[in-house]
Amino acid sequence: MERLDGRLAVVTGGGTGMGRELARQLTAAGASVALCDGSADNMAGTRALAEAEAACSGFASGPRVSTFVADVADEAQLVAFREHVTAAHATDHLHLLFNNAGIGGGGSFVLDDRSEWEKVYGVCWGGVYLGCRTFLPLLLAADEGHVVNTASIAGVTPGANPYNVSKWGVVCLTEGMYLDFAEMGANLSASVVCPGLINTKILEAERTRGDRYG
């Protein structure tokens, strides 16, 4: 996608960290952004920063920013977010989908409670899968589109914990989507991002989830 001005992007996990920076860079490039996150307060901070970037962007199309509180592990909430996007941005299509939301977590498959696995897996894998499913019709309706799924370096390194396993799943899903889109001739593609350690709120969140996380 050579130009972003006039395009519409959805960013999950848009309240802090990578999601916040995505929103800032997208609006600076002229794209409108629809954010979702579990925290309305965090998104308010992102929205203010993104709207400041939009005001300085110089694009006549006037990038817009909208926010919606949603848990990406809950399909009904993602569907409600999709309805918000189409109404708030008066559109029937979408150009960019950033499945960025994620949480950290570890624990032994054998020794630790399964709830930890299911919580992390529900957000880090389920949120990406459901995000793709929910927004695919809008992406296919656009003249061109791209899905960007956030995995992790943990997704390409061994680790018997829910975070590593979920990120491996994101890598495999995205590679499969890329091939599927190419085979069907859709004007749509997919990429996976595997960052290393980044000092975002995910680390702060981990420190508050129990002594065994440090």
Secondary structure, DSSP 8 states (H G I E B T S, - for coil): ----TT-EEEEESTTSHHHHHHHHHHHHTT-EEEEEES-HHHHHHHHHHHHHHHHHH--TT---EEEEE--TT-HHHHHHHHHHHHHHTT-S--SEEEE---------TTTS-HHHHHHHHHHHTHHHHHHHHHHHHHHHTSSSEEEEEE--GGGGS--SSHHHHHHHHHHHHHHHHHHHHHHHT-SEEEEEE------SHHHHHHHTS-GGG-
